[in-house]
Amino acid sequence: MHYVVLQVILKEKLLGTGSGNLTALEKTINDQVAKGYRLHTITTASSGSKGLGGGDRIQATMVFESIG
């Protein structure tokens, strides 16, 4: 396999700015690097809100390329 495509859903913090679960994104990237892939492309898109107290969602789509 030369490419792997993965998606991670990030939840915005209720208060302040930034994502409340960036560690999930970091883990996904580090897991693929450990398997011999490098991050080729990453895009983000808003995937809506879950209502009061739920925070907005951001969908990160990543393409990893085999370096082996």
KOLMAR-575092 format. One record per residue: residue number from 1; residue in one letter; x, y, z of N, C-alpha, C, CB in turn. Coordinates in Angstrom, 1 decimal. Glycine has a CB too. Layout:
KOLMAR-575092
R,resi,resn,n_X,n_Y,n_Z,ca_X,ca_Y,ca_Z,c_X,c_Y,c_Z,cb_X,cb_Y,cb_Z
R,NUM,a,X,Y,Z,X,Y,Z,X,Y,Z,X,Y,Z
...
//
This chain:
KOLMAR-575092
R,resi,resn,n_X,n_Y,n_Z,ca_X,ca_Y,ca_Z,c_X,c_Y,c_Z,cb_X,cb_Y,cb_Z
R,1,m,0.8,-1.2,0.0,0.0,0.0,0.0,0.9,1.2,0.0,-1.0,0.0,1.2
R,2,h,0.7,2.2,-1.0,1.5,3.4,-1.1,0.9,4.6,-0.3,1.7,3.7,-2.5
R,3,y,-0.4,4.6,-0.2,-1.0,5.7,0.5,-2.1,5.2,1.5,-1.7,6.7,-0.5
R,4,v,-2.3,5.9,2.6,-3.3,5.6,3.5,-4.1,6.9,3.8,-2.7,5.0,4.9
R,5,v,-5.4,6.9,3.8,-6.2,8.1,4.0,-7.0,7.8,5.3,-7.2,8.3,2.8
R,6,l,-6.9,8.8,6.3,-7.5,8.7,7.6,-8.2,10.0,7.9,-6.5,8.3,8.7
R,7,q,-9.3,9.9,8.7,-10.0,11.0,9.2,-10.1,11.0,10.7,-11.4,11.1,8.6
R,8,v,-9.9,12.2,11.3,-10.1,12.4,12.7,-11.0,13.5,12.9,-8.7,12.7,13.4
R,9,i,-12.0,13.3,13.8,-13.0,14.4,14.2,-12.5,15.1,15.4,-14.4,13.8,14.4
R,10,l,-12.3,16.4,15.3,-11.8,17.2,16.4,-13.0,18.0,17.0,-10.7,18.1,16.0
R,11,k,-13.1,18.0,18.3,-14.2,18.8,18.9,-13.6,20.1,19.5,-14.8,17.9,20.1
R,12,e,-14.2,21.2,19.1,-13.8,22.5,19.6,-14.1,22.6,21.1,-14.5,23.6,18.8
R,13,k,-13.2,23.3,21.8,-13.4,23.6,23.2,-14.7,24.4,23.4,-12.2,24.3,23.8
R,14,l,-15.4,24.1,24.4,-16.6,24.9,24.7,-16.2,26.4,25.1,-17.3,24.3,25.9
R,15,l,-15.1,26.5,25.8,-14.6,27.9,26.1,-13.2,28.1,25.6,-14.6,28.1,27.7
R,16,g,-13.0,29.2,25.1,-11.6,29.5,24.5,-11.6,29.1,23.1,-10.6,28.8,25.3
R,17,t,-10.3,29.0,22.6,-10.1,28.6,21.2,-9.3,27.3,21.1,-9.4,29.7,20.4
R,18,g,-9.3,26.7,19.9,-8.6,25.5,19.7,-9.4,24.3,19.9,-7.4,25.5,20.6
R,19,s,-8.7,23.1,19.7,-9.4,21.9,19.8,-9.2,21.3,21.1,-8.9,20.9,18.7
R,20,g,-10.2,20.6,21.6,-10.2,19.9,22.9,-9.5,18.5,22.8,-11.5,19.8,23.5
R,21,n,-9.2,18.0,21.6,-8.6,16.7,21.5,-7.5,16.6,20.5,-9.7,15.7,21.2
R,22,l,-6.6,17.6,20.5,-5.5,17.5,19.6,-4.6,16.3,19.8,-4.7,18.8,19.7
R,23,t,-4.6,15.7,21.0,-3.8,14.5,21.2,-4.3,13.4,20.3,-3.9,14.1,22.7
R,24,a,-5.6,13.3,20.0,-6.1,12.3,19.0,-5.4,12.4,17.7,-7.6,12.3,18.9
R,25,l,-5.3,13.7,17.2,-4.7,14.0,15.9,-3.2,13.6,16.0,-4.9,15.4,15.6
R,26,e,-2.5,14.0,17.0,-1.1,13.7,17.2,-0.9,12.2,17.2,-0.6,14.3,18.5
R,27,k,-1.7,11.4,17.9,-1.6,10.0,18.0,-1.8,9.3,16.6,-2.6,9.4,19.0
R,28,t,-2.7,9.8,15.9,-3.0,9.3,14.5,-1.7,9.5,13.7,-4.2,9.9,13.9
R,29,i,-1.2,10.7,13.7,0.0,11.0,12.9,1.2,10.1,13.3,0.4,12.5,13.0
R,30,n,1.4,10.1,14.6,2.6,9.3,15.2,2.4,7.8,14.9,2.7,9.5,16.6
R,31,d,1.2,7.3,15.0,1.0,5.9,14.7,1.4,5.5,13.2,-0.5,5.5,14.9
R,32,q,1.0,6.4,12.3,1.3,6.2,10.9,2.8,6.3,10.6,0.5,7.1,10.0
R,33,v,3.5,7.3,11.3,4.9,7.5,11.1,5.6,6.2,11.6,5.4,8.7,11.9
R,34,a,5.2,5.7,12.7,5.8,4.4,13.2,5.7,3.3,12.2,5.2,4.1,14.6
R,35,k,4.6,3.3,11.4,4.4,2.2,10.4,5.2,2.5,9.1,2.9,2.1,10.1
R,36,g,5.9,3.6,9.0,6.7,3.9,7.8,6.0,4.8,6.8,7.0,2.6,7.1
R,37,y,5.1,5.6,7.3,4.4,6.6,6.4,4.8,8.0,6.9,2.9,6.4,6.4
R,38,r,4.7,8.9,5.9,4.8,10.4,6.3,3.6,11.1,5.8,6.1,11.0,5.6
R,39,l,3.3,12.1,6.5,2.1,12.9,6.2,2.3,13.6,4.9,1.8,13.9,7.3
R,40,h,1.4,13.4,3.9,1.5,14.0,2.6,0.7,15.2,2.5,1.2,13.0,1.5
R,41,t,-0.6,15.1,3.0,-1.6,16.2,2.8,-2.5,16.1,4.0,-2.4,16.1,1.5
R,42,i,-3.0,17.3,4.5,-4.0,17.3,5.5,-5.0,18.5,5.1,-3.4,17.6,6.9
R,43,t,-6.2,18.2,5.2,-7.3,19.2,5.0,-8.2,19.2,6.2,-8.0,18.9,3.6
R,44,t,-8.9,20.3,6.4,-9.9,20.4,7.5,-11.2,20.9,6.9,-9.4,21.2,8.6
R,45,a,-12.3,20.5,7.5,-13.6,21.0,7.1,-14.5,21.0,8.4,-14.2,20.1,6.0
R,46,s,-15.4,22.0,8.5,-16.3,22.0,9.6,-17.4,20.9,9.3,-17.0,23.4,9.7
R,47,s,-17.6,20.2,10.4,-18.7,19.1,10.2,-19.8,19.3,11.1,-18.0,17.7,10.5
R,48,g,-20.1,20.6,11.5,-21.3,20.9,12.2,-21.1,21.0,13.7,-22.3,20.0,11.9
R,49,s,-22.2,21.3,14.4,-22.2,21.4,15.8,-23.1,20.3,16.4,-22.7,22.8,16.2
R,50,k,-22.9,20.0,17.6,-23.7,19.0,18.3,-24.6,19.7,19.3,-22.8,18.0,19.1
R,51,g,-24.9,21.0,19.1,-25.8,21.7,20.0,-25.2,22.3,21.2,-26.9,20.8,20.4
R,52,l,-26.0,22.8,22.1,-25.6,23.5,23.3,-24.7,22.6,24.1,-26.8,23.9,24.1
R,53,g,-23.5,23.1,24.4,-22.5,22.3,25.2,-21.7,21.3,24.4,-23.2,21.7,26.3
R,54,g,-22.1,21.1,23.2,-21.4,20.0,22.4,-20.2,20.5,21.7,-22.4,19.4,21.4
R,55,g,-20.1,21.7,21.3,-19.0,22.3,20.6,-19.1,21.9,19.1,-17.7,21.7,21.2
R,56,d,-18.4,22.7,18.3,-18.3,22.4,16.9,-17.4,21.3,16.6,-17.9,23.7,16.1
R,57,r,-17.5,20.6,15.5,-16.7,19.5,15.1,-15.9,20.0,13.8,-17.5,18.3,14.8
R,58,i,-14.6,19.6,13.8,-13.7,19.8,12.7,-13.3,18.5,12.2,-12.5,20.8,13.0
R,59,q,-13.4,18.2,10.9,-13.0,16.9,10.4,-11.6,17.1,9.7,-14.0,16.4,9.3
R,60,a,-10.6,16.4,10.2,-9.3,16.5,9.6,-9.1,15.2,8.7,-8.2,16.6,10.7
R,61,t,-8.8,15.4,7.4,-8.6,14.3,6.5,-7.1,14.3,6.2,-9.5,14.3,5.2
R,62,m,-6.4,13.2,6.4,-5.0,13.1,6.2,-4.6,12.0,5.2,-4.2,12.9,7.5
R,63,v,-3.7,12.4,4.3,-3.2,11.4,3.3,-1.7,11.1,3.7,-3.3,11.9,1.8
R,64,f,-1.4,9.9,4.0,-0.1,9.4,4.4,0.5,8.7,3.2,-0.1,8.6,5.7
R,65,e,1.8,8.9,2.9,2.5,8.3,1.8,3.6,7.4,2.4,3.2,9.4,0.9
R,66,s,3.7,6.2,1.8,4.7,5.2,2.3,6.1,5.8,1.9,4.5,3.9,1.6
R,67,i,7.0,5.7,2.9,8.4,6.1,2.7,9.4,4.9,2.5,8.9,7.0,3.8
R,68,g,8.8,3.7,2.5,9.6,2.5,2.4,9.7,2.0,1.0,9.1,1.5,3.2
//
